[in-house]
Amino acid sequence: MSNDEFAMEDLDDEKTIAYIRERLPQDLKEKWSDDEFYYFLDTIYDYYDKSGILDSSNEEVDIDLDEIAKFIAKEAKKNGIGDFDPEELYFVVEGELAYNGILD
């Protein structure tokens, strides 16, 4: 990946994070740092990759937001990032999917 591609990916992540923050319940809007959001996004993308969602040839794929939120919480704890409540992370997953046009 070229430097330009990395820059575009970073810019898209910044836009995704801003979009998610706007959709969060008020008490969660400032709860997490940008670094934590970047970690959440990376972990969501890891989940998509490991689960095979991205490899599906079906037009409709069943995406379990609760399962993804639990995956983020488990990975964050395992990697020493922190303890996060899957019920709160649900809103991050929902926002990421909405930003990418997967949810309304």
C-alpha angles and dihedrals in degrees: 000000000000125000089254091055091050090049091051091048091050091049091051090050089051090052091046091052092048090050093049093048090054091053096046122104110264094255091057100044095094099022097101133047123235088252090057090049090051088051091049091051093048090049092048089053090048089053091051090050096046095043094053093236090132092051095054116117091199116107090222120048124186107234116191106207092190091055092051092048090051090048091054092049092048094048093046091053092045092050094046094246094126147275112289130181111240089212089061094041088055088076091053091052091046091051093049092051092046091049090054093048095249094115129034 
